[in-house]
C-alpha cells in the first residue's frame, strides 16, 4: 500500500482525475481518496514512482509519499 499526500485537490472532479490517472497505469488498482486531508491511498502493482508521475501529470502536486515503492529525488528526476 502506498500513501500520497496530494495538494491541489478540492472537489469530486479532482478525486476522479487522480483516480483515472492512477488506473491508466494499473486498471486494477484500489484507490481511496480522502479529499479533506489530501491523502490518496493506493494498492497497485505499479511502483510509487510511476503513480507519483501519473498524479503529477494529472495536474496535482505530490508533497509526500509513504509505503511500498521508491520515489526518485530531485537528483534522479
N, C-alpha and C positions, 0 to 999 in steps of 0.2 A: 504494500500500500504506500502511495506517495501522497504527501500533502503539500499543496502550493498555497502561499498567501499571495493573492492577486489584487492589484489596485486597478481601479477604473470600472469595476462592475457596479451598476446602480439599479438595474431593473431585470425583469424576466427575459427580455431580449438578450441582455448580456449573458445571462445564465445559458440560454440556448446557443449563443455564439461560441462560448467556451466549450460547452458540451460537444457541439458539432465539430469544432476544431480538433478536439481530442479523439473523437470517434472516426475522423478521417484517417487517423493513423492506426487505430485499433477499434474496429467496428464492435467488438465485444467488450470494450472497456466499461467498467462500472464507474460512473461519475456522480459524485454528490457535491452540490454547490451550496454553501451556507452564505447567502448574499450579505446579511448584516456584518459578518466577520470577514468576508472576502476569502474564506477558506474553500479550496477545491480539493476534494479527496478522490483519488483515482486508484482503481485496481486495474492494472494493464500489463500486457506482455511487453510493451514498449518501455524504453528507458526514460528516466526523468528528463534527460537532455532533450529527447525527441518531443516529449509532451510540453516541456517549457517553451521550446521553439514554436510549437503549434499555438500555444496560448499567446505568445508574443506576436506571432504573425496575424493573429485574430484581432490585434489592436489593444491588448491588455498588458500590464506590466507585472511580471512575477517578481516579488520582492524577497521571498524566502521559500526554501524547499526543504522538506524533511521526509525521511523514509528511504525506501529502496532506490537504488539507481544513483547516478552521479550527474552532477551539473557542472558544465565547463565554466571556469572562472574567466575573467577578462583576458588573461594571457592565452587562453585556449579558444577564445571566441572567434 
